[in-house]
Amino acid sequence: MSVRPLATAEIVAVGTELLGTTRLDTNSLFLAGRLGDLGIELRAKSVVADDRGRLRDVFLAAMSRSDLVVLTGGLGPTDDDLTREVVAGALERPLSEDAAIVEHIRARFERRGLRMPDVNRRQAMVPAGATVLDNPNGTAPGLLIDHGGQIVVLLPGPPRELKPMFDRLCDGILGDRTKGWRIYRQSIFVAGRGESHVEEIAQPIYSRWTKETPPIETTILAVPGQVELHLTLRGTRSAESECRLVAARDELVAALRNDVFSIDGRSMEEVVGSLLRERRMTISAAESCTGGLFLTRLTDIAGSSDYVIGGAIAYSNSLKSAFADVPSDLIDRYGAVSEPVAVAMADGIRQRTGASLGIGITGVAGPGGGSPDKPVGTVVIALSADGQAARVRTFSLIGGRQQVRFQAAQTALDMVRRHLSGY
């Protein structure tokens, strides 16, 4: 009899605390990555409270749709640890105590000079036909159930227990059931274009790939300051599959041209830092509305002292003059949020610090302070380089205060990237 291959999966995270505001289900991120390594498509992720009826409903729904269902959490010794009992009941598999598990738990307590509480015996209850998964890092063993070709995996919640346990499964039974497939991924990060403009260029290209066998799926995601394109291909473990996806990525990169700033997962600040280091150049900044965020992002990268000299947060008009040598009559004539003032800030901070490049950022981050001529979201960014005409541009950014500040810093970094790249 042929063994049913594992092509699709769902994750169910169990725990009322995960539905609140203080705890996140980070395990699902790790599991999704490992499933992708195996070529198993993750169809859905759910979070469910410690409630028998709700957990049973979510579990059975997942079983109706997927080859593999992974449940995390709810394997502890307390009354609200229900995963083991609910799954056993839903699959009509009676539970029985495994003496070896009891002795393992008892020995673990004794090594710490403690007596095993009787409530821990419930962690030794095993559904009929289940395979026990050793847990050297905790008391709760995992469980694997082959239910008519479908696989159900129960994992403890603590990441230090869950991760090595699932890794062993991926290297063993789960990996053996994928028929040599895996999921390949490529990502493209774009700046300087909105989501709809990126879609206008990319859609005629990626729409062809959906009709191929196997298809390449493309997801476009807009986040503040950038647009991301994620390409996914579920194919055989071969150089051909990987080369095909790389060729697809390169076709989109060619179409989007200079707006692509990363194809290797690096952030904008990492890309800019590498360019500065490669060209042996330094940078300083005079920031107003971004409040130091531009330099903070650059200096978040290890080794940034190679190219970041420093700068000033010149929020008030008087400090724009004091720290960046902006003439006060220039501010009086054009206003603090203006292209002449931004250029003067960039020139002044570059000359004061001796940096190769100077950045000036001034704007209205909101929620107040806007005017009909310069509404909230108006940001002016200038780049100064010795012996060259300054680059300066006025932007209209959208969103709340934090979004405007982040986008302003991102846009300033992108201006540096384009300058260093000769765009």
Secondary structure, DSSP 8 states (H G I E B T S, - for coil): -------EEEEEEE-GGGGSSS----HHHHHHHHHHHTT-EEEEEEEE-S-HHHHHHHHHHHHTT-SEEEEES--SSSTT--HHHHHHHHTT--EEE-HHHHHHHHHHHHHTT----GGGGGGGEEETT-EEE--TTSS--EEEEEETTEEEEEE-SSHHHHHHHHHHHHHTHHHHTSTTEEEEEEEEEE-SS-HHHHHHHHHHHHHHHTTSSS-EEEEEEEETTEEEEEEEEEEESSHHHHHHHHHHHHHHHHHHGGGEEESSS--HHHHHHHHHHHTT--EEEEESTTTTHHHHHHHTSTTGGGTEEEEEE--SHHHHHHHH---HHHHHHH-SSSHHHHHHHHHHHHHHHT-SEEEEEEE--SSS---SSS-TTEEEEEEEETTS--EEEEEE--SSHHHHHHHHHHHHHHHHHHHHHT-
